[in-house]
């Protein structure tokens, strides 16, 4: 009897230890993977907060909450909020004890700003605006917050916004008459609301103050900000006496010319904004260095008028306090890559940059006062986004989202010396382990015009090198875009390959991440040259990989 019992137990262990068969990726995998947002690290470097969206095919059942994890990896991530409505726009208090965020909770007619201690407890609502509130930023002394809201032109307070909204709701028509540009953005018609910056003290009974209400600045016909992020990118000055932001003032001229974007400063008590940048070039996304002695921003050269139709986004610096008439200094003039995001080491001596390069989102470093831009470490798989560096930590800490075609984004700590990665979150590990997929293969060839062209190949599930598979040639648009090693929701490369295709993705001339001249070279030749390179890429892939069946090809 004892021997039989032992046999059964051993049998269970054998089954449990066997490798479970993997399966092809499904639409459910792509859609239902938990979507881990970019980390925001506390100023002291101890914690990272991020959002996690738990999707569903039923929109009413989707949940997006905030989670927190220690940066040293000593504990698993834990949920910080528990509500049905989405939560985001996280910003840490200067003392690293509280976070402010935006959320639409039960009873809110629009998203509002909430504050919660990281030790737990119920979040306290700060705002109650009918037009909603988003993007909170703590004042350096921790005694006030700024945020943004879309308001009606001419409304000086929330009572006026409520009145205008009610009047429009009560009217018996829905027709709109446009008297100025722009009137449409991508797939949506624009209304006449404007993004404004608000400031609210944290003292009991305080009310929000619209800094731009009643200014001549917002009455300009070209004032606004029309882009995907839909923000003025406001930031407190180091002393808290002013706020910098960026916007356009020439949108009304967008029918016949490229518009510009510039950085402005406004007193935190209100007043007319003052331009910090000007001219035909554009500037935006300004961030203060931790020591408060410089303001950094992105710079884009003017388009059109004989200029290139593609230019790199470069990093610019303006000494602070900004002297009258001072112009930002371009720090990455000689670097042939486009700045995506940038963050500072706490010693103020180094800037970390993320940028597209050769099918990956890579990490680079450059001296804060200017100099050579160098690769931080080699990235051959996947890429980084959402880089966060704590400003008051004793040493440099790098935390970011890392992803690849076979890894949905998770939060990682990056070793600042060696570049090695340590996972801080594991939300999708179980589902990822079930799927039969492989990392992308990459190859280069030289086009008939003598240009080096980068390509990626995605293999089907149950791949067998000795078999033959049809070829799917998958082309990106843009044209200033690039195929890269990432987990895509909108068009998932592994899911496209799952019926049994080998998927070929070519970064033809015009693609970003290969230098300014490469991207700009598509100008006046948008069809023939890219088509020739894509066709040559297919021929090259067939020559290199015997498992591709040249008689079965499809393009999409």
Helices and strands as residue ranges (DSSP letters): H 2-17, H 27-32, E 35-36, E 40-41, E 47-54, G 59-61, E 63-70, E 78-79, E 87-92, E 98-103, E 112-117, E 124-125, E 134-138, E 144-151, H 158-170, E 184-185, E 188-189, E 194-201, E 209-210, G 217-219, E 235-236, E 242-247, G 251-253, E 262-267, E 274-275, E 282-288, E 294-300, E 313-319, E 329-330, E 339-344, E 350-357, E 360-367, E 374-375, E 383-388, E 398-404, E 407-414, E 421-423, H 429-434, E 441-446, E 452-458, E 469-474, H 493-497, E 502-507, H 516-520, H 528-544, E 548-555
